[in-house]
Amino acid sequence: MDCLLFADELVAYRMRGSSQQGLQLALDRFSTACDQEGTEISSKKIAVLCLLRRQRQCILQVSGNTLQLVKTFNYLGVVFTNDEN
């Protein structure tokens, strides 16, 4: 999993060839590392944006909580969207 960091924000992403299982495994590893360092992950503040040519359901979890799937995401003033237009 690759990350963009700014202050207390983190954007984790995977590029081409990533499967849902691979993403979940990366999130599980990240969650374990956070637990070991005493860092809490707030699943209420996490959103999942899948940028795929073919729309598919992308269900990911952190600490047993299903993450919210969104169609747009604003990061530092840049809007990312899964809209084909």
Buried (B, 14 or more C-beta within 10 A) or exposed (E): EEEEEEEEEEBBBBEEEEEBEEBBEBBBEBBEEBEEEEEEBEBEEBEBBBEEEEEEEBEBBBEEEEBEBBEEBEEEEEEBEBEEE
